[in-house]
């Protein structure tokens, strides 16, 4: 059955926009129209909004609303439908972090956020962004096959916050949907003992890239071993995980060290499997084409902008599946804007004002 992506989209914005005392002149659909216009122009509220103003948009956003739950629910609904449609394809679950650059006094903001009970949310990592003093970090899980890429779940994480309590239930739910899916992750997870213990507890197949640091392991590689085992020990908890490590080379002779619990597979096969992790990297890249830019100090605003980008990207893919029009992601946003304008009998002027359509 074809998912109703228009309803999903409208409900997301309806749950994001208040109808309270701030400004009752504009309906939630008019506010959604202006937000979509900013997304189309890759402009912040300050750059792209005139009437309604940037302040009106900020006031009308319900950043503590149900939009995040709505996003997660609908992404899983899409996943259920797509797994049925592409049941013969191999599915992969990928985990990674993405960062949104912060410009300002990082320590001061962290102090304010901690006083509010939100934790230290601004990392020192600058994501190679000129002028950035830090960044907000988002943990993202995707479900991908050769045909489609779905950003399933996202969480903003504080400095030092453990990933497992949030990540484990998400993976458990996905593995019930696609029991044969292989979980892929990069070196940040490959150096974490808790990650392997979680995989063991979930009985989940995985391929993860690892950093090779210990001298004895480097010597094994120098001796030409294509695979070997060693015990990884968490320095804090003293928990141990037995890893099977494979050495593989790509076409450019670059070496990769991969840990996996898959039996009877060669390093070459595991490397080819691991490369599917780039589907999640491409989700980050493609979603930037429908990004709502913000330099907000408010964490929930950062999260909202990231989620809106992922949501539109996912709906665009589904729309291409079920509709004859093969529009681009940017054209898809333009189509949404046109549909809302027709519904409201309004249009957006070149300077960013919502005005009544000419007779």
C-alpha positions in Angstrom: 0.0 0.0 0.0 1.3 3.5 -0.9 2.2 5.6 2.1 0.4 8.9 2.3 3.5 11.2 2.3 1.5 14.4 2.1 -0.3 13.5 5.3 3.0 12.6 7.0 4.6 15.9 6.0 1.6 18.0 7.0 1.3 16.3 10.4 5.0 16.8 11.1 4.7 20.6 10.6 1.3 20.7 12.3 2.9 19.1 15.4 5.8 21.6 15.1 3.8 24.8 14.9 1.7 26.4 17.7 -1.6 28.2 17.2 -1.2 30.2 20.5 -1.0 33.8 21.4 2.2 34.7 19.7 0.7 35.6 16.3 -2.7 34.3 15.2 -2.6 36.2 11.9 -0.9 33.2 10.1 -2.3 29.7 10.0 0.0 26.8 10.6 -0.1 26.1 6.9 1.2 29.6 6.2 4.0 29.2 8.7 4.8 25.8 7.0 4.9 27.6 3.6 7.4 30.1 4.8 9.6 27.4 6.5 9.6 25.4 3.2 10.5 28.6 1.3 13.6 29.1 3.6 14.5 25.4 3.0 14.2 25.8 -0.7 16.5 28.9 -0.7 18.9 27.3 1.9 18.3 30.4 3.9 17.9 30.9 7.7 14.8 32.5 9.0 16.7 35.8 9.3 17.7 35.6 5.6 14.5 34.2 4.0 11.5 35.3 6.1 9.9 38.7 5.8 6.2 38.4 6.4 5.8 36.4 8.6 9.0 37.6 10.2 11.8 35.5 11.5 10.7 36.2 15.1 7.2 35.0 14.3 8.5 31.8 12.9 10.6 31.2 16.0 7.7 32.1 18.3 5.4 29.7 16.5 7.7 26.7 16.5 6.8 24.2 19.2 10.3 22.9 19.8 9.0 20.8 22.7 6.2 19.3 20.7 5.6 15.8 19.3 7.4 16.3 15.9 10.4 14.1 16.9 8.2 11.2 17.9 6.2 11.7 14.7 9.4 11.6 12.6 10.6 8.3 14.2 7.1 6.7 13.9 6.8 7.6 10.3 10.3 6.6 9.3 9.6 3.1 10.8 6.2 3.0 9.0 8.0 3.8 5.7 10.6 1.1 6.5 8.0 -1.5 7.0 6.4 -0.7 3.7 9.7 -0.6 1.8 11.1 -3.8 3.3 8.0 -5.6 2.0 8.5 -4.0 -1.5 12.2 -4.7 -1.6 12.1 -8.0 0.3 14.7 -9.6 -2.1 17.3 -6.9 -1.5 20.0 -7.0 1.1 19.5 -4.5 3.8 22.1 -2.8 6.0 21.8 -0.9 9.3 24.4 1.9 9.6 25.3 3.9 12.7 27.3 7.2 12.7 27.6 10.7 14.1 27.1 14.0 12.3 28.0 17.4 13.6 26.4 20.9 13.3 29.0 23.7 13.7 28.6 26.1 16.5 29.9 29.7 16.4 30.2 31.4 19.8 31.3 31.0 23.4 31.2 27.2 23.8 32.0 27.0 27.5 29.5 29.7 28.3 26.7 27.9 26.5 27.5 24.6 28.0 27.4 26.1 31.4 23.9 27.5 30.7 22.7 24.2 29.3 24.0 22.3 32.3 22.2 24.6 34.6 19.0 23.8 32.7 19.6 20.1 33.2 20.3 19.5 29.5 23.9 18.5 29.9 27.0 19.7 28.0 25.8 19.6 24.4 28.5 21.6 22.6 31.5 19.5 21.7 35.0 20.9 21.1 35.1 19.2 17.6 34.9 21.9 14.9 34.1 19.7 11.9 36.8 21.6 9.9 34.5 24.6 9.7 36.3 28.0 9.5 35.4 30.1 12.5 33.6 27.4 14.4 34.3 27.0 18.1 32.6 23.7 18.5 29.6 21.6 17.3 26.4 19.9 18.3 26.6 16.1 17.8 23.8 13.9 16.5 23.7 10.1 16.6 21.9 8.7 13.5 20.7 5.3 12.5 19.8 4.4 8.9 18.3 1.5 7.1 19.5 1.1 3.5 19.4 -1.2 0.5 20.5 -0.7 -3.0 17.2 0.9 -3.9 16.6 3.4 -1.0 18.1 5.0 2.1 16.0 5.7 5.1 17.2 7.9 8.1 15.4 5.9 10.7 16.3 7.6 14.0 18.3 10.5 15.3 19.3 11.8 18.8 21.3 14.8 20.0 23.9 13.5 22.4 25.7 15.3 25.2 29.4 15.1 25.8 30.1 11.9 27.6 26.6 10.6 27.3 26.5 6.8 26.7 25.0 5.8 23.4 23.8 2.3 24.3 20.6 3.1 26.3 19.2 4.9 23.3 20.8 2.9 20.5 20.1 -0.7 21.7 16.2 -0.4 21.6 16.4 1.2 18.1 18.6 -1.6 16.8 16.5 -4.3 18.4 13.3 -3.0 16.8 15.0 -2.8 13.4 16.4 -6.3 13.7 12.9 -7.6 14.2 11.9 -6.0 10.9 15.0 -7.1 9.0 16.6 -10.0 10.9 19.3 -10.6 8.3 20.5 -7.0 8.1 24.1 -6.4 8.8 25.0 -3.6 11.2 27.8 -1.3 9.9 29.8 1.3 11.9 33.0 3.2 11.6 36.1 3.4 13.8 34.5 5.5 16.5 32.4 2.5 17.4 35.2 0.0 16.5 37.3 1.1 19.5 34.5 0.8 22.0 34.2 -2.4 24.0 30.5 -1.7 24.9 29.6 -1.8 21.2 30.8 -5.4 20.7 29.1 -6.5 23.9 25.9 -4.9 22.7 26.2 -6.7 19.4 26.7 -9.9 21.2 23.6 -9.3 23.4 21.5 -8.5 20.4 22.9 -11.5 18.5 23.4 -9.1 15.6 25.7 -9.6 12.6 28.1 -6.7 12.2 31.1 -5.3 10.3 32.9 -2.4 11.9 36.2 -0.7 11.0 38.7 -0.6 13.8 41.9 1.4 14.6 44.9 -0.8 14.9 46.9 0.5 17.9 48.6 -2.3 19.8 52.1 -3.2 18.7 51.4 -7.0 18.9 48.5 -6.6 16.5 50.5 -4.5 14.1 53.2 -7.2 14.1 50.6 -9.8 13.1 49.7 -7.6 10.1 53.4 -7.2 9.2 53.7 -11.0 9.3 51.0 -11.2 6.6 48.1 -12.5 8.6 44.8 -12.0 6.9 42.8 -12.5 10.1 43.5 -12.8 13.8 41.8 -12.6 17.2 42.5 -10.5 20.3 40.7 -9.4 23.5 39.6 -5.8 23.8 39.4 -4.5 27.3 37.5 -1.4 28.5 39.9 0.6 30.6 37.1 1.9 32.9 34.8 -1.1 33.4 37.4 -3.8 32.7 34.8 -5.6 30.5 36.3 -7.7 27.7 35.2 -8.6 24.2 36.9 -11.1 21.9 37.3 -9.7 18.4 38.0 -11.4 15.1 39.9 -8.9 12.9 40.3 -9.1 9.2 42.8 -7.3 7.0 41.6 -6.2 3.6 42.8 -4.0 0.8 40.9 -1.9 -1.7 41.7 -1.4 -5.4 44.2 1.4 -4.4 46.0 -1.1 -2.0 44.8 0.9 1.0 44.5 -1.4 4.1 41.3 -1.7 6.2 41.1 -3.4 9.5 37.6 -4.8 10.1 36.1 -6.6 13.0 33.2 -8.9 12.3 31.3 -11.9 13.8 30.2 -13.2 10.4 31.5 -16.7 9.8 33.2 -18.0 6.7 33.7 -14.6 5.0 36.9 -13.3 3.5 38.3 -9.9 4.2 37.5 -8.8 0.7 33.9 -9.7 1.1 33.7 -7.9 4.4 35.3 -4.8 2.9 32.7 -4.8 0.1 30.0 -5.1 2.7 31.4 -2.4 4.9 31.5 0.1 2.0 27.7 0.1 2.1 28.1 2.3 5.2 28.7 5.2 2.8 24.9 5.1 2.2 24.5 6.9 5.5 27.3 9.4 4.7 25.4 10.1 1.4 22.2 10.7 3.5 24.1 13.4 5.3 25.4 14.9 2.1 22.0 14.7 0.2 20.0 16.1 3.1 22.1 19.2 3.1 20.4 20.1 -0.2 17.2 20.7 1.8 18.7 22.1 4.9 17.2 24.8 7.1 20.3 26.7 8.1 20.5 27.9 11.7 23.1 29.3 14.1 20.7 29.0 17.0 22.1 28.5 20.5 19.0 26.5 21.3 19.7 22.7 21.0 16.1 21.8 20.1 16.2 24.3 17.2 19.3 22.6 15.9 17.6 19.2 16.2 14.5 20.4 14.5 16.4 21.7 11.5 18.3 18.4 11.2 15.2 16.3 11.5 13.3 18.4 8.9 16.1 17.9 6.4 16.1 14.1 6.9 12.3 14.0 6.8 12.0 15.7 3.5 14.8 13.6 2.0 13.0 10.4 3.0 9.7 11.6 1.6 11.3 12.6 -1.6 12.7 9.1 -2.2 9.3 7.6 -1.5 7.6 10.1 -3.9 9.9 9.1 -6.7 9.0 5.4 -6.2 5.2 5.9 -6.4 4.9 8.9 -8.8 5.8 9.1 -12.5 7.5 12.5 -12.1 11.2 12.0 -11.5 11.9 15.4 -10.0 15.0 16.2 -8.1 15.1 16.8 -4.4 15.1 20.6 -4.9 12.2 20.3 -7.4 10.3 18.2 -4.8 10.5 21.0 -2.3 9.3 23.4 -5.0 6.4 21.1 -5.7 5.4 21.2 -2.0 5.6 25.0 -1.9 3.4 25.2 -5.0 0.9 22.8 -3.6 0.6 24.8 -0.3 0.3 28.1 -2.2 -2.5 26.7 -4.3 -4.2 25.4 -1.1 -4.0 28.8 0.6 -4.5 30.8 -2.5 -1.3 32.7 -1.7 2.1 33.1 -3.1 5.6 34.0 -1.9 7.0 37.3 -3.2 10.7 37.5 -4.4 11.5 39.3 -1.1 10.1 36.5 1.0 6.6 37.8 1.9 3.5 35.6 1.8 0.9 37.6 -0.2 -2.5 36.8 -1.7 -2.4 35.4 -5.2 -3.3 37.8 -7.9 -6.9 37.4 -9.2 
